[in-house]
Amino acid sequence: MARAEKLGFKGNKSFLPSKTCVVCGKEMTWRKSWAKNWDEVKYCSDACRSKKSTTNTAASTSRKNQ
């Protein structure tokens, strides 16, 4: 039996699930820190999260004025 088989899966990210960021469209690969809330992850970074919140505010303001 090969050593890699004994240790199990290590380091091949091609088998991990991925998503697309709703702001910039960048592909995000699953991270262990996201394991508990992977279904709720929408943004690739804090920068995209902050851009989305300002975009939503501006869009809702423009809808109210129409």
C-alpha positions as CSV (number, residue, x, y, z in Angstrom):
1,M,0.0,0.0,0.0
2,A,1.4,3.4,-0.9
3,R,2.1,5.9,1.8
4,A,-0.4,8.5,0.3
5,E,-3.2,5.9,0.6
6,K,-2.4,5.4,4.3
7,L,-2.5,9.1,5.0
8,G,-5.7,9.7,3.0
9,F,-6.5,12.8,0.9
10,K,-4.1,15.6,1.3
11,G,-3.8,18.9,-0.7
12,N,-5.7,18.3,-3.9
13,K,-8.1,21.2,-4.1
14,S,-9.6,20.2,-7.4
15,F,-12.1,17.9,-5.5
16,L,-13.3,20.7,-3.1
17,P,-16.6,22.4,-3.8
18,S,-16.5,26.0,-5.1
19,K,-18.8,29.0,-5.6
20,T,-18.8,32.3,-7.4
21,C,-18.7,35.6,-5.5
22,V,-21.9,37.6,-6.1
23,V,-20.0,40.9,-6.3
24,C,-16.9,40.3,-8.4
25,G,-17.6,36.9,-9.9
26,K,-14.3,35.3,-8.6
27,E,-14.4,31.6,-8.0
28,M,-14.1,30.7,-4.3
29,T,-12.9,27.3,-3.2
30,W,-14.2,25.7,0.1
31,R,-12.2,26.5,3.2
32,K,-12.2,24.7,6.5
33,S,-13.1,27.9,8.3
34,W,-16.3,28.0,6.1
35,A,-17.3,24.4,7.0
36,K,-20.1,25.3,9.3
37,N,-21.7,28.0,7.1
38,W,-20.7,27.1,3.5
39,D,-24.3,27.4,2.3
40,E,-24.4,31.1,3.5
41,V,-21.0,32.2,2.1
42,K,-21.6,34.7,-0.7
43,Y,-18.6,37.0,-0.8
44,C,-14.9,36.2,-1.5
45,S,-13.6,38.9,0.8
46,D,-14.4,41.7,3.3
47,A,-13.9,44.2,0.4
48,C,-16.6,42.5,-1.7
49,R,-18.9,42.3,1.4
50,S,-18.6,46.0,1.9
51,K,-19.2,46.9,-1.8
52,K,-22.3,44.8,-1.8
53,S,-23.8,46.5,1.2
54,T,-23.3,50.0,-0.3
55,T,-24.7,48.8,-3.6
56,N,-27.8,47.5,-2.0
57,T,-28.3,50.8,-0.1
58,A,-27.9,52.9,-3.2
59,A,-30.3,50.6,-5.2
60,S,-33.0,50.7,-2.5
61,T,-32.7,54.5,-2.3
62,S,-33.1,54.9,-6.1
63,R,-36.2,52.6,-6.1
64,K,-37.8,54.8,-3.4
65,N,-37.3,57.9,-5.4
66,Q,-39.1,56.5,-8.5
